[in-house]
């Protein structure tokens, strides 16, 4: 098998470790279909490691889908802007919680997309959790140096 590609997001419950088993079943289906429909795309490990002509990606998480749409429409700009948040100054609880407040108050899709990526990589275990009021509430993750997934983001595009 060719080398697997990692998704650019960390995702609890991700399918990266199951890609070979899932692809074995998808390869059977691909003989009859040229489109992979993923209703629960999450970080996207399955579609990133499969070979279909077309993909339909969906998820109930609007912030996730909006990040994907923004990345597809302006990859260079989004990657450049997001990378600016991955500096030592922002790898502290105070900075994280300020950005989390900014994210929760923002209605701008582009701004939320960049902050969603930042919080995914700096938040605890790559969790994505909202309370009943729709407030993102994942705590700070305390990583030594969060990885900026530039190469993986370009692969996604």
Secondary structure, DSSP 8 states (H G I E B T S, - for coil): -------SS--TT--GGGHHHHHHHHHHHHTT-SEEEETT-TT-HHHHT---SEEEE--S-HHHHHHHHHHHH-HHHHHHHHHTT-SGGGSSHHHHHHHHHHHHH---HHHHHHHHHHHHHHBGGG---B-TTS-B---B---SS----HHHHHHH-
